[in-house]
Structures are given as structure tokens and as C-alpha cells.
Amino acid sequence: MYVFALNCAIILALSVLAVIAMLWFRRRVGTDALRRNHEVAGFVYSVVGAIFAVTVALGVDTAHDEYIQAEKVAAAEAIQVANLYQLADWFPQENGKLVKDLLLQYARTVVDKEWQRSVHKGEPASPETEAVFHGLMKAVRELQPTTIQQQTAYTEMVQSVFELREDRYNRLYGKRSELPPLLWFVVILGGFITIGFTMFFSMESTKAHIVLILLVSVLIWSNVMVMSQVHHPFNGISVTPPRALIAWMARI
């Protein structure tokens, strides 16, 4: 919530500065002089707007791909937890119950403790979750299959545990692509230029021109804010909720 409020304050401040710059420019140059150049300014503004739109689209698409990839990794982790929970039914009550309890404990610690750690810099793995995960691996390793069905289930459980570990470490430490600094520079510079070009037009009503500048500025900087937040899906405006694990726990 704090990050969201901070971003909104930045957008509002930039928009107000754009309005102040427009009023200064309007007074300095004069409305009549601005109107005489509407035709040329309009043509150039259409070109600038098209270039800026393409640049923003490229950045948003790149950031969105990363967001989708993060969602897939989190869903894969939940799928392995669900698989292990069902496979545990093939074993005697005391052994299967231990595995199930550890899986539930693992899911709760990921949701309640580990997920929020990704907001802060430093070690993303929660010590509690790490301990539960190692306990789960030990519990699976110590299972003693006595029937063909249990042996088959045990083989699948071992595979699922290793896949769970892989999905977990991908979520915690997986390499995420970074938007090139040059792209950020072009997007931000393009935002200033696009807003700046709106000052080369003059409307009859100063109030209407102020509203126009505010709307254009808010729209542009909101898109830039979305790029910056979706680019980091686990520590953006609000941490991406672990939907898959939450849904699985609700069904248990």
C-alpha cells in the first residue's frame, strides 16, 4: 500500500509540474503564436506519439512476459505439493499423515512467511519454510513401500519432491530478465517529450487545457509505473499473491 501511495504521489507531482510548465510556456510564447503553428505541431505530435506508443508497448510486453513466467513457476510449485499430498494416501496412516502434515505446513509457511520476504532485499528463503522442506524430503526418503502400488507411488513422490525443490528454487532465486537501462531511458524521455509537445497547442479555455495536460500526464506516467511494478512481480505495487497454494489449501 505504501508503494502504491508513493507512486500515485509521484504521478500527481509530475502532472502538476507539467501543468505549471504549460501555463508558463503559454504565457511566455502567447496563445496566438501557438495557434498559428497548430498544423505543423499536430503533424509532429502524431509522429512522436506513435514512436512513444511503440516503445511503451515493447516495455510492457517484456514486463508482462516476466509476470506470466512468475505465475507459472508459482503454479508449478503448488501442483507438486498437491501431487505429493495425494500420493501420500497410498502409505500407512502414520507415515502418510506425517507427509501430509508437512505439506500443509510447507504451504502455510510459504504463504504466511516466505512470500512477503521477496519484497525486501536479502535472503528470500524463510528459515521456517526451509526447515519444513528439508523435513518433508526426509519424511519421503524414509517411507518404506511394501507393495507394488506403494513402490509406484514412492517413485512418483521422489520425482515430485525433486521437482518441488526445483520449482521452489526457481521462485526464490530464478534469474529474471531485466529491462535494458537504455529502454527505460527512452521510455522516460519519450514521456517527457510527449507531454512537452502538448504545450505547443493552445485551447480557448485555459481550464480545459489544464485538464488535458493532467490527463495526458497521468496516463503516460501510469503506464511507466505499471511497467516498473509488473517488471518485478513479487515486489511490485502489491506482492503477487500465491493464488495456487491458497486455492489448494482451501480445498483440503
Salt bridges, closest charged atoms under 4 A:
ASP32 OD1 - ARG35 NH1 3.45
GLU66 OE1 - HIS231 ND1 3.59
GLU71 OE2 - ARG243 NH1 2.49
GLU77 OE1 - ARG171 NE 2.66
ASP89 OD1 - LYS100 NZ 2.22
ASP101 OD2 - LYS97 NZ 2.94
GLU114 OE1 - ARG168 NH1 2.62
GLU114 OE1 - ARG171 NH2 2.74
GLU130 OE2 - HIS134 NE2 3.24
GLU130 OE1 - ARG168 NH2 2.37
GLU178 OE1 - HIS231 NE2 3.24
GLU204 OE1 - ARG35 NH2 3.56
